[in-house]
Amino acid sequence: MCGIVGYTGRREAPPILLEGLQRLVYRGYDSAGLAVSSNGTLAIRKMAGPVEDLSQDILQTPLRGVAGIGHTRWATHGAPTTLNAHPHTDCSGRIALVHNGIIENADRLRAELSASGHTFRTDTDTEVLAHLIEDAPGECLEDRVRAVIGRVKGSYGIAVVGTAEPGKIVAVRQGSPVLLGLSEGGTFVASDAAAVRSHTDEVVYLLDGDLAVITADGYQIRRGNGTIPLRRPTRVAWSADAVELAGFERYMLKEIFEQPDAIRRTIASWSARNESEDALAQCNLTPLECRTFERIQIVACGTSWHAGLIGRYILEEMTGIPVQVEYASEYRYKCQLPLPGTLTLAISQSGETADTLEALRRAQSEGSHVLGIVNTVGSTIARESDGVMYLAAGPEIGVASTKAFTSQLVALLLLGLTFGEARGALAPPRARELEGELRKLPELVRRSLEVDREIKELAKIVSNPRGFLYLGRGVSFPVALEGALKLKEVSYLHAEGYPAAEMKHGPIALVDDDTPVVFVAPRDGLYRKVLANIQEVKARGGRIIAICAEEDEEEMELARLADHRVHVPCPSDPLLTPVTTVVPLQLLAYHVAMLRGCNVDRPRNLAKSVTVE
Ligand code: F6R
């Protein structure tokens, strides 16, 4: 949720830390700060507001030092003020730390520490850690940090520096992601690879319970009372350019336009495993196991949950296996019967969403095989799943998920195809036909992007309404949900997604000429039914935007009813249509938000990776 970066080496730390924070702002951006070790003291600079403000401040009054830690915050405990910004220090100012996660027993620890004479200056849970380390026994920083870990409950990733050992950073991972970056010029710690990628492509992921001691020359990892052998570094597959804007005005727009490539790569990485057996082996499954599953359940949050809803249509039709889709945050606490014969799919772009991770753990504890469908290589969900199907969407920086969503849909289609064939649920000719359709998707999405200008014009007409309704039926219903979510996130306009026929049971009351109604209406088996729903809205004076198939240019009835028609090329199999029909909805959200002056890459109150419950 928050972003952490640290560096110790032979170069000046502040510019490296500030650059790292810039790369991490999508994790949280309400305040930022640095602590730099210099000449036996810790210089701390922090402030509410964007990282750019902190950079300006440091430009005017430079900080110097070759080791330090930085943080960009998404507030949980305490308002997003300068005081509450990280790093936090102990009473003496000799310990500084940054933290991502939540300390669940912070109130009790704070009361104990206050009673024993510690002075707290902030409202954060993090500050208790600094005071605990101040009191902890131990010869060196790592011993003192180790002593504190036993007293703290919750999930956290932390990085700590102290005046007594200036070139050293101690990092701990317990529930929140932390990795180390290795390079000739020094050693890094970060909450994700984006922060360090411009310096190195070699990273070591910490596991829960790891305590790492980082110096300019490398690192050691301690578990329990001992030091463990060095772990083999993982190579980051994407280049530093992947996190640049590359000429686009915003990451969200860049990522919308990257969808053809993201989809192409996702198909290629699955098809590289020529035989479906190889593909299943990647999921840690055998064809026999795949034939014996009786049920599939999907757990996910937000946009990934919408992909799961579409996945239900795909998988039920292609594999004949009943599928249920759960919000991970609800599933983890619900009364649940044991799950023999159930395959669980945990869908997550970041691979770090706390609720999805806990849902995965719960499903495993109930005997389910968990397959992660994940974008971020080496992430916790990827590592803890029994098998993993990686998307190849590349790093997604814009807070609103776009290219990961369409890549998730493609992954679900590939999975449906593989399972359908292995189970004999898809006749070979139908399987080949679907495969051919799948391979056309990158080109169809590329052509769908051609509506960008048209949507930009449309956005001018609808950028200031009371709210939006998004309606669809069948596989287009979750597309409507996704369109509404995208708009809400980035434009702060209210939008509601609903099954088109269900709107008669309530939301139709919202229809007036100031509430645009977006219908997702590809040419599928429900098309004529959707036309009837469009009639119902039209009869009540609604302004209708129809997302329809290119082939429907001549469709007279729709032309008569809709105020605006946006045509996209639709695959001939209806199961694949969400991959193209969602594109104009992403663009609509983007352009409406831009016209309203919103910060689309950093919408208020949101963070990219939700690593707290
Ligand atoms: C919406 C969005 C969020 C995420 C959700 C799950 O645009 O980005 O709704 O989809 O927080 O995140 P992941 O997929 O990383 O588990």
Residues whose N, C-alpha, C, O or C-beta is under 5 A from the ligand:
A	BS01	F6R	C301 G302 T303 S304 I347 S348 Q349 S350 G351 T353 V399 A400 S401 K608 V610
